[in-house]
Protein backbone atom coordinates (compact mmCIF):
# COMPACT_ATOMS: atom_id res chain seq x y z
CA UNK A 1 0.00 0.00 0.00
CA UNK A 2 1.58 3.28 -1.09
CA UNK A 3 1.44 6.34 1.13
CA UNK A 4 -1.11 7.97 -1.21
CA UNK A 5 -4.28 6.15 -2.26
CA UNK A 6 -5.79 6.91 -5.64
CA UNK A 7 -9.49 7.66 -5.70
CA UNK A 8 -11.92 8.57 -8.46
CA UNK A 9 -11.59 12.26 -7.51
CA UNK A 10 -7.87 12.36 -6.72
CA UNK A 11 -5.34 11.19 -4.15
CA UNK A 12 -6.04 10.52 -0.48
CA UNK A 13 -3.80 10.12 2.54
CA UNK A 14 -4.49 7.68 5.37
CA UNK A 15 -3.74 8.80 8.94
CA UNK A 16 -3.11 6.07 11.51
CA UNK A 17 -2.64 5.86 15.25
CA UNK A 18 -2.42 2.65 17.27
CA UNK A 19 -3.41 1.80 20.82
CA UNK A 20 -1.57 -1.38 21.79
CA UNK A 21 -2.60 -3.41 24.81
CA UNK A 22 0.45 -5.30 26.06
CA UNK A 23 0.00 -7.77 28.90
CA UNK A 24 2.63 -7.23 31.58
CA UNK A 25 4.87 -10.26 32.09
CA UNK A 26 3.94 -11.01 35.69
CA UNK A 27 2.97 -14.11 37.63
CA UNK A 28 0.18 -12.25 39.45
CA UNK A 29 -2.45 -9.67 38.56
CA UNK A 30 -2.31 -5.89 38.85
CA UNK A 31 -4.35 -5.61 42.05
CA UNK A 32 -4.43 -9.17 43.45
CA UNK A 33 -2.20 -12.21 43.96
CA UNK A 34 -4.17 -14.43 41.54
CA UNK A 35 -2.16 -16.28 38.89
CA UNK A 36 -2.00 -15.19 35.23
CA UNK A 37 -1.00 -18.42 33.48
CA UNK A 38 -2.39 -18.70 29.93
CA UNK A 39 -4.73 -21.56 29.11
CA UNK A 40 -5.87 -22.43 32.65
CA UNK A 41 -9.36 -23.89 33.21
CA UNK A 42 -12.02 -21.12 33.33
CA UNK A 43 -12.42 -19.31 36.66
CA UNK A 44 -9.51 -21.11 38.33
CA UNK A 45 -7.37 -17.98 38.65
CA UNK A 46 -9.80 -15.56 40.27
CA UNK A 47 -9.42 -13.87 43.64
CA UNK A 48 -12.21 -12.18 45.57
CA UNK A 49 -10.80 -8.85 44.32
CA UNK A 50 -10.98 -9.96 40.67
CA UNK A 51 -14.59 -11.08 41.18
CA UNK A 52 -15.43 -7.70 42.80
CA UNK A 53 -16.83 -9.21 46.00
CA UNK A 54 -18.17 -6.55 48.39
CA UNK A 55 -15.56 -5.04 50.69
CA UNK A 56 -12.55 -6.26 48.70
CA UNK A 57 -9.82 -3.67 48.16
CA UNK A 58 -7.18 -3.59 45.39
CA UNK A 59 -3.47 -3.64 46.31
CA UNK A 60 -1.04 -2.42 43.63
CA UNK A 61 1.45 -4.97 42.29
CA UNK A 62 4.88 -3.34 42.67
CA UNK A 63 6.44 -5.59 40.01
CA UNK A 64 3.89 -4.51 37.38
CA UNK A 65 4.68 -0.86 38.13
CA UNK A 66 8.39 -1.62 37.63
CA UNK A 67 7.66 -3.30 34.28
CA UNK A 68 5.72 -0.25 33.09
CA UNK A 69 8.62 2.02 34.05
CA UNK A 70 11.09 -0.27 32.23
CA UNK A 71 8.92 -0.09 29.13
CA UNK A 72 8.67 3.69 29.30
CA UNK A 73 12.45 4.01 29.58
CA UNK A 74 12.95 1.66 26.61
CA UNK A 75 10.57 3.85 24.57
CA UNK A 76 12.68 6.92 25.34
CA UNK A 77 9.66 8.27 27.17
CA UNK A 78 9.09 10.61 30.07
CA UNK A 79 8.51 8.77 33.36
CA UNK A 80 5.92 10.55 35.48
CA UNK A 81 6.91 10.30 39.14
CA UNK A 82 3.31 11.06 40.13
CA UNK A 83 0.38 9.26 38.53
CA UNK A 84 -3.20 8.42 39.47
CA UNK A 85 -5.53 5.46 38.98
CA UNK A 86 -9.04 6.27 37.81
CA UNK A 87 -12.28 4.38 37.49
CA UNK A 88 -13.51 4.07 33.91
CA UNK A 89 -17.20 3.29 34.26
CA UNK A 90 -19.06 1.07 31.81
CA UNK A 91 -21.10 -2.13 31.89
CA UNK A 92 -20.04 -5.45 30.44
CA UNK A 93 -21.12 -8.88 31.66
CA UNK A 94 -17.46 -9.82 32.08
CA UNK A 95 -16.58 -6.70 34.09
CA UNK A 96 -17.90 -7.54 37.57
CA UNK A 97 -16.89 -4.21 39.16
CA UNK A 98 -18.90 -2.19 36.64
CA UNK A 99 -15.74 -0.15 36.05
CA UNK A 100 -12.18 -0.68 34.91
CA UNK A 101 -9.29 0.63 36.97
CA UNK A 102 -7.15 2.56 34.52
CA UNK A 103 -5.15 5.77 34.27
CA UNK A 104 -6.59 8.75 32.44
CA UNK A 105 -5.31 12.27 33.01
CA UNK A 106 -2.07 11.39 34.79
CA UNK A 107 -0.53 8.18 33.34
CA UNK A 108 2.68 6.61 34.60
CA UNK A 109 4.53 7.25 31.29
CA UNK A 110 4.33 10.30 29.03
CA UNK A 111 5.62 11.08 25.56
CA UNK A 112 8.28 8.96 23.87
CA UNK A 113 9.64 7.87 20.48
CA UNK A 114 9.81 4.62 18.49
CA UNK A 115 12.05 4.49 15.42
CA UNK A 116 10.67 2.35 12.60
CA UNK A 117 12.88 0.29 10.28
CA UNK A 118 11.35 0.50 6.80
CA UNK A 119 12.31 -0.80 3.36
CA UNK A 120 15.64 0.11 1.77
CA UNK A 121 17.13 1.17 5.10
CA UNK A 122 14.67 4.06 5.54
CA UNK A 123 13.74 4.96 9.11
CA UNK A 124 10.87 6.97 10.58
CA UNK A 125 10.11 8.22 14.07
CA UNK A 126 6.64 7.64 15.51
CA UNK A 127 5.65 9.53 18.63
CA UNK A 128 4.33 7.80 21.75
CA UNK A 129 1.55 9.81 23.36
CA UNK A 130 1.41 7.89 26.65
CA UNK A 131 1.62 4.53 28.37
CA UNK A 132 -0.79 3.79 31.17
CA UNK A 133 -1.45 0.80 33.39
CA UNK A 134 -4.89 -0.75 33.58
CA UNK A 135 -6.61 -3.99 34.48
CA UNK A 136 -8.02 -6.34 31.84
CA UNK A 137 -11.66 -7.48 31.84
CA UNK A 138 -12.91 -11.07 31.87
CA UNK A 139 -14.11 -13.01 28.85
CA UNK A 140 -17.67 -13.74 27.72
CA UNK A 141 -18.11 -17.11 25.99
CA UNK A 142 -21.15 -17.25 23.71
CA UNK A 143 -20.48 -20.62 22.09
CA UNK A 144 -20.66 -22.97 25.08
CA UNK A 145 -24.47 -23.22 25.39
CA UNK A 146 -27.36 -22.62 22.95
CA UNK A 147 -29.20 -20.13 25.19
CA UNK A 148 -26.67 -18.92 27.76
CA UNK A 149 -23.43 -16.94 27.84
CA UNK A 150 -20.70 -18.11 30.22
CA UNK A 151 -18.19 -15.77 31.83
CA UNK A 152 -14.53 -16.63 32.51
CA UNK A 153 -12.85 -14.22 34.95
CA UNK A 154 -9.33 -15.65 34.62
CA UNK A 155 -8.21 -12.52 32.74
CA UNK A 156 -10.09 -10.16 35.07
CA UNK A 157 -7.48 -7.95 36.72
CA UNK A 158 -4.53 -9.02 34.55
CA UNK A 159 -2.12 -6.08 34.17
CA UNK A 160 -2.07 -4.34 30.80
CA UNK A 161 0.09 -1.55 29.47
CA UNK A 162 -1.87 0.53 26.98
CA UNK A 163 0.68 2.14 24.67
CA UNK A 164 -0.88 4.94 22.64
CA UNK A 165 0.90 6.29 19.56
CA UNK A 166 0.46 9.67 17.97
CA UNK A 167 -1.28 9.67 14.54
CA UNK A 168 2.09 9.66 12.78
CA UNK A 169 1.73 6.64 10.49
CA UNK A 170 0.68 6.98 6.85
CA UNK A 171 0.48 3.42 5.48
CA UNK A 172 -0.32 -0.13 6.53
CA UNK A 173 3.37 -0.96 6.10
CA UNK A 174 4.31 1.69 8.66
CA UNK A 175 1.67 0.37 11.06
CA UNK A 176 3.05 -3.16 10.63
CA UNK A 177 6.61 -1.95 11.18
CA UNK A 178 5.49 -0.08 14.30
CA UNK A 179 3.86 -3.16 15.81
CA UNK A 180 6.88 -5.32 15.03
CA UNK A 181 9.30 -2.80 16.50
CA UNK A 182 7.21 -2.34 19.63
CA UNK A 183 7.00 -6.12 20.09
CA UNK A 184 10.76 -6.42 19.63
CA UNK A 185 11.44 -3.76 22.27
CA UNK A 186 9.03 -5.38 24.76
CA UNK A 187 10.67 -8.77 24.24
CA UNK A 188 14.17 -7.35 24.66
CA UNK A 189 13.32 -5.92 28.05
CA UNK A 190 11.03 -8.81 29.03
CA UNK A 191 8.00 -6.74 30.02
CA UNK A 192 5.59 -8.51 27.60
CA UNK A 193 6.01 -11.72 25.61
CA UNK A 194 4.36 -10.08 22.58
CA UNK A 195 2.38 -13.23 21.81
CA UNK A 196 -0.50 -11.90 19.72
CA UNK A 197 -2.02 -15.37 19.17
CA UNK A 198 -2.57 -15.75 22.92
CA UNK A 199 -3.88 -12.20 23.24
CA UNK A 200 -1.00 -10.88 25.32
CA UNK A 201 -0.55 -8.15 22.72
CA UNK A 202 -3.41 -6.73 20.64
CA UNK A 203 -4.08 -3.48 18.86
CA UNK A 204 -6.89 -0.97 18.40
CA UNK A 205 -6.29 0.86 15.13
CA UNK A 206 -7.54 4.40 14.52
CA UNK A 207 -8.03 5.08 10.81
CA UNK A 208 -9.01 8.28 9.01
CA UNK A 209 -8.42 9.63 5.52
CA UNK A 210 -7.90 13.14 4.18
CA UNK A 211 -6.67 14.95 1.13
CA UNK A 212 -2.83 15.13 1.24
CA UNK A 213 -1.87 17.79 3.77
CA UNK A 214 -5.52 18.66 4.48
CA UNK A 215 -7.32 18.76 7.86
CA UNK A 216 -7.72 15.48 9.74
CA UNK A 217 -10.78 13.41 8.85
CA UNK A 218 -13.20 11.64 11.15
CA UNK A 219 -11.59 8.50 12.52
CA UNK A 220 -12.95 5.03 13.10
CA UNK A 221 -11.42 2.65 15.62
CA UNK A 222 -10.92 -1.00 14.66
CA UNK A 223 -10.97 -2.93 17.91
CA UNK A 224 -8.82 -5.82 19.17
CA UNK A 225 -6.87 -6.90 16.10
CA UNK A 226 -4.51 -9.70 17.05
CA UNK A 227 -1.90 -10.04 14.31
CA UNK A 228 0.34 -7.76 12.30
CA UNK A 229 -1.08 -9.15 9.06
CA UNK A 230 -4.68 -8.55 10.13
CA UNK A 231 -3.85 -5.01 11.25
CA UNK A 232 -2.49 -4.24 7.79
CA UNK A 233 -5.43 -5.89 6.03
CA UNK A 234 -7.94 -4.04 8.23
CA UNK A 235 -6.28 -0.68 7.51
CA UNK A 236 -6.30 -1.22 3.77
CA UNK A 237 -9.98 -2.20 3.77
CA UNK A 238 -11.06 0.58 6.13
CA UNK A 239 -9.16 3.32 4.27
CA UNK A 240 -10.76 2.29 0.98
CA UNK A 241 -14.21 2.09 2.62
CA UNK A 242 -13.90 5.65 3.94
CA UNK A 243 -12.62 7.00 0.62
CA UNK A 244 -15.54 5.40 -1.26
CA UNK A 245 -18.05 6.96 1.16
CA UNK A 246 -16.49 10.43 0.90
CA UNK A 247 -16.22 10.30 -2.89
CA UNK A 248 -19.90 9.34 -3.06
CA UNK A 249 -20.75 12.49 -1.09
CA UNK A 250 -21.28 10.75 2.25
CA UNK A 251 -19.79 11.43 5.69
CA UNK A 252 -17.77 9.23 8.02
CA UNK A 253 -19.45 8.36 11.30
CA UNK A 254 -17.10 8.12 14.28
CA UNK A 255 -17.54 4.60 15.56
CA UNK A 256 -15.86 1.46 16.83
CA UNK A 257 -15.58 -1.34 14.26
CA UNK A 258 -14.48 -4.97 14.25
CA UNK A 259 -12.34 -6.66 11.60
CA UNK A 260 -13.96 -9.79 10.14
CA UNK A 261 -10.97 -11.98 9.32
CA UNK A 262 -12.97 -14.49 7.28
CA UNK A 263 -14.56 -11.86 5.03
CA UNK A 264 -11.68 -9.37 5.07
CA UNK A 265 -13.99 -6.46 5.95
CA UNK A 266 -14.61 -4.16 8.91
CA UNK A 267 -18.09 -4.08 10.48
CA UNK A 268 -19.75 -1.52 12.73
CA UNK A 269 -19.67 -2.51 16.41
CA UNK A 270 -20.94 0.56 18.26
CA UNK A 271 -20.81 4.34 18.14
CA UNK A 272 -17.54 5.67 19.49
CA UNK A 273 -17.65 6.71 23.11
CA UNK A 274 -16.07 9.94 24.28
CA UNK A 275 -14.10 10.22 27.51
CA UNK A 276 -17.03 11.89 29.31
CA UNK A 277 -19.19 8.85 28.56
CA UNK A 278 -17.00 6.83 30.95
CA UNK A 279 -17.41 9.26 33.87
CA UNK A 280 -13.76 8.96 34.90
CA UNK A 281 -12.90 9.80 38.50
CA UNK A 282 -9.91 8.94 40.75
CA UNK A 283 -10.25 5.52 42.34
CA UNK A 284 -10.85 6.19 46.06
CA UNK A 285 -9.37 2.79 47.01
CA UNK A 286 -5.95 3.54 45.53
CA UNK A 287 -3.50 6.23 46.59
CA UNK A 288 -1.65 8.22 43.92
CA UNK A 289 1.41 6.38 42.62
CA UNK A 290 4.57 8.23 43.65
CA UNK A 291 7.89 6.97 42.27
CA UNK A 292 11.29 7.60 43.84
CA UNK A 293 13.51 9.17 41.11
CA UNK A 294 16.49 7.16 42.40
CA UNK A 295 14.50 3.94 41.93
CA UNK A 296 13.68 4.93 38.35
CA UNK A 297 17.38 5.60 37.70
CA UNK A 298 18.23 2.16 39.07
CA UNK A 299 15.79 0.56 36.62
CA UNK A 300 17.28 2.61 33.78
CA UNK A 301 20.78 1.48 34.65
CA UNK A 302 19.63 -2.14 34.54
CA UNK A 303 18.14 -2.04 31.04
CA UNK A 304 19.71 -4.44 28.53
CA UNK A 305 21.11 -3.33 25.19
CA UNK A 306 18.08 -2.17 23.18
CA UNK A 307 17.39 -3.14 19.54
CA UNK A 308 18.46 0.17 17.96
CA UNK A 309 21.72 0.22 19.93
CA UNK A 310 22.41 -3.41 19.06
CA UNK A 311 21.68 -2.79 15.39
CA UNK A 312 24.18 0.07 15.28
CA UNK A 313 26.79 -2.06 17.09
CA UNK A 314 26.38 -4.99 14.67
CA UNK A 315 26.80 -2.61 11.72
CA UNK A 316 29.87 -1.05 13.32
CA UNK A 317 31.60 -4.16 14.72
CA UNK A 318 30.59 -6.79 12.14
CA UNK A 319 30.18 -4.63 9.05
CA UNK A 320 26.61 -5.80 8.49
CA UNK A 321 24.31 -3.93 6.13
CA UNK A 322 21.34 -2.02 7.52
CA UNK A 323 19.04 -4.79 6.33
CA UNK A 324 21.10 -7.68 7.75
CA UNK A 325 21.57 -5.90 11.08
CA UNK A 326 17.82 -5.23 11.22
CA UNK A 327 17.07 -8.91 10.72
CA UNK A 328 19.58 -9.94 13.41
CA UNK A 329 17.98 -7.71 16.06
CA UNK A 330 14.36 -8.48 15.14
CA UNK A 331 14.26 -11.06 17.94
CA UNK A 332 16.63 -11.11 20.93
CA UNK A 333 17.43 -14.79 20.38
CA UNK A 334 18.44 -14.25 16.74
CA UNK A 335 21.01 -11.64 17.72
CA UNK A 336 22.50 -13.90 20.40
CA UNK A 337 22.67 -16.81 17.93
CA UNK A 338 24.31 -14.70 15.22
CA UNK A 339 26.96 -13.26 17.51
CA UNK A 340 27.99 -16.74 18.66
CA UNK A 341 28.27 -17.93 15.05
CA UNK A 342 30.15 -14.80 13.89
CA UNK A 343 32.60 -14.61 16.79
CA UNK A 344 36.10 -14.95 15.29
CA UNK A 345 34.72 -15.75 11.83
CA UNK A 346 33.76 -13.93 8.63
CA UNK A 347 30.61 -12.03 9.74
CA UNK A 348 29.20 -11.79 6.23
CA UNK A 349 29.48 -15.53 5.80
CA UNK A 350 27.89 -16.07 9.22
CA UNK A 351 25.06 -13.68 8.32
CA UNK A 352 24.44 -15.46 5.01
CA UNK A 353 24.21 -18.87 6.68
CA UNK A 354 21.85 -17.59 9.40
CA UNK A 355 19.49 -15.62 7.15
CA UNK A 356 19.72 -18.11 4.28
CA UNK A 357 20.01 -21.82 4.99
CA UNK A 358 19.17 -21.68 8.70
CA UNK A 359 16.02 -19.53 8.36
CA UNK A 360 14.84 -21.68 5.43
CA UNK A 361 15.28 -24.83 7.52
CA UNK A 362 13.48 -23.30 10.52
CA UNK A 363 10.59 -22.16 8.32
CA UNK A 364 10.31 -25.61 6.77
CA UNK A 365 10.12 -27.19 10.22
CA UNK A 366 7.90 -24.46 11.63
CA UNK A 367 10.14 -23.83 14.64
CA UNK A 368 11.79 -20.77 16.14
CA UNK A 369 15.53 -20.21 16.46
CA UNK A 370 15.41 -21.26 20.10
CA UNK A 371 14.25 -24.68 18.88
CA UNK A 372 16.81 -24.87 16.08
CA UNK A 373 18.22 -28.39 15.53
CA UNK A 374 21.47 -26.70 14.45
CA UNK A 375 23.18 -25.04 17.39
CA UNK A 376 25.14 -21.82 16.93
CA UNK A 377 28.30 -23.65 17.96
CA UNK A 378 27.83 -26.30 15.28
CA UNK A 379 27.00 -23.77 12.56
CA UNK A 380 30.21 -21.96 13.51
CA UNK A 381 32.15 -25.23 13.19
CA UNK A 382 30.66 -25.76 9.73
CA UNK A 383 31.93 -22.35 8.62
CA UNK A 384 35.35 -23.23 10.06
CA UNK A 385 35.43 -26.41 7.93
CA UNK A 386 34.83 -24.28 4.82
CA UNK A 387 37.42 -21.71 5.84
CA UNK A 388 40.21 -24.28 6.36
CA UNK A 389 39.33 -26.06 3.08
CA UNK A 390 38.23 -29.27 4.81
CA UNK A 391 35.01 -29.12 2.76
CA UNK A 392 33.81 -27.08 -0.20
CA UNK A 393 30.83 -24.74 -0.07
CA UNK A 394 28.91 -27.29 -2.14
CA UNK A 395 29.59 -30.11 0.33
CA UNK A 396 28.80 -27.77 3.22
CA UNK A 397 25.19 -27.56 2.01
CA UNK A 398 24.91 -31.34 2.14
CA UNK A 399 26.47 -31.44 5.61
CA UNK A 400 24.08 -28.73 6.77
CA UNK A 401 21.07 -30.75 5.63
CA UNK A 402 22.31 -33.70 7.72
CA UNK A 403 22.82 -31.34 10.68
CA UNK A 404 19.21 -30.14 10.36
CA UNK A 405 17.95 -33.71 10.51
CA UNK A 406 20.30 -35.06 13.18
CA UNK A 407 21.56 -32.02 15.11
CA UNK A 408 25.01 -33.54 14.69
CA UNK A 409 28.51 -32.09 14.86
CA UNK A 410 29.64 -31.16 11.30
CA UNK A 411 33.20 -32.42 11.83
CA UNK A 412 31.87 -35.85 12.83
CA UNK A 413 29.46 -35.92 9.87
CA UNK A 414 32.26 -35.05 7.42
CA UNK A 415 34.47 -37.78 8.86
CA UNK A 416 31.78 -40.46 8.94
CA UNK A 417 30.48 -39.68 5.44
CA UNK A 418 33.93 -39.30 3.89
CA UNK A 419 33.16 -35.78 2.66
CA UNK A 420 36.56 -34.15 3.07
CA UNK A 421 37.56 -31.92 0.21
CA UNK A 422 40.03 -33.37 -2.28
CA UNK A 423 43.11 -31.17 -2.67
CA UNK A 424 45.31 -33.78 -4.31
CA UNK A 425 46.39 -31.96 -7.48
CA UNK A 426 47.27 -35.15 -9.28
CA UNK A 427 43.83 -36.66 -8.67
CA UNK A 428 42.02 -33.51 -9.81
CA UNK A 429 44.31 -33.16 -12.82
CA UNK A 430 43.43 -36.69 -13.90
CA UNK A 431 39.71 -35.85 -13.95
CA UNK A 432 40.36 -32.55 -15.76
CA UNK A 433 42.43 -34.24 -18.46
CA UNK A 434 39.83 -36.93 -19.03
CA UNK A 435 36.95 -34.45 -19.36
CA UNK A 436 38.90 -32.24 -21.78
CA UNK A 437 39.79 -35.26 -23.91
CA UNK A 438 36.18 -36.51 -24.00
CA UNK A 439 34.64 -33.16 -24.96
CA UNK A 440 36.46 -31.56 -27.90
CA UNK A 441 33.32 -29.66 -28.87
CA UNK A 442 33.24 -27.71 -25.61
CA UNK A 443 36.99 -27.11 -25.89
CA UNK A 444 36.41 -25.57 -29.31
CA UNK A 445 33.63 -23.37 -27.89
CA UNK A 446 35.96 -22.13 -25.15
CA UNK A 447 38.32 -21.08 -27.93
CA UNK A 448 41.32 -20.39 -25.74
CA UNK A 449 39.36 -18.10 -23.45
CA UNK A 450 37.39 -16.20 -26.11
CA UNK A 451 34.18 -17.64 -24.64
CA UNK A 452 34.95 -17.73 -20.89
CA UNK A 453 31.44 -18.80 -19.83
CA UNK A 454 32.14 -22.31 -21.15
CA UNK A 455 34.61 -22.93 -18.35
CA UNK A 456 31.66 -23.11 -15.97
CA UNK A 457 30.46 -26.23 -17.78
CA UNK A 458 33.88 -27.86 -17.31
CA UNK A 459 33.92 -26.96 -13.60
CA UNK A 460 30.50 -28.53 -13.18
CA UNK A 461 31.65 -31.75 -14.84
CA UNK A 462 34.76 -32.02 -12.64
CA UNK A 463 32.71 -31.39 -9.48
CA UNK A 464 30.18 -33.97 -10.59
CA UNK A 465 32.79 -36.64 -11.20
CA UNK A 466 34.51 -35.88 -7.89
CA UNK A 467 31.13 -36.03 -6.08
CA UNK A 468 31.53 -32.39 -5.14
CA UNK A 469 34.74 -33.01 -3.21
CA UNK A 470 37.29 -31.39 -5.53
CA UNK A 471 38.67 -28.03 -4.39
CA UNK A 472 36.88 -25.51 -6.67
CA UNK A 473 39.80 -23.07 -6.72
CA UNK A 474 42.22 -25.80 -7.83
CA UNK A 475 39.73 -27.01 -10.44
CA UNK A 476 39.41 -23.52 -11.91
CA UNK A 477 43.16 -22.99 -11.93
CA UNK A 478 43.88 -26.30 -13.64
CA UNK A 479 41.15 -25.84 -16.25
CA UNK A 480 42.37 -22.36 -17.22
CA UNK A 481 45.92 -23.64 -17.48
CA UNK A 482 45.05 -26.65 -19.65
CA UNK A 483 42.40 -24.99 -21.83
CA UNK A 484 44.81 -22.19 -22.66
Secondary structure, DSSP 8 states (H G I E B T S, - for coil): --SEEEETTEEEEEEEEEEEEEE---SB-SSS--B--TT--TTSS--TTTTT-TT------HHHHHHHHHHHHHTT--B-SEE--EEEE---TT-TTSEEEE--SS-SB--EEEEEE-GGG-EEEEEEEEEEEEE---EEE-SSSSS--EEE-TTTT-EEEEEEE-S-B-SHHHHHHHHHHHHHHHHHHTS----TTTTSEEEEEEEEEESTTS-----EEEEEE-SHHHHHHHHHHHHHHHHHHHHTT-----EEEEEETTTTEEEEEEE---GGGGT-EE-TTS--EE--HHHHHHHHHT----HHHHHHHHHHHH---HHHHHHHTSSHHHHHHHHHHHTTS-HHHHHHHIIIIIHHHHHHHT--GGG-SS-HHHHHHHHHHHHTTSS-HHHHHHHHHHHHHH---HHHHHHHHT---B--HHHHHHHHHHHHHH-HHHHHHHGGGTTTTHHHHHHHHHHHHTTT-B-HHHHHHHHHHHH-
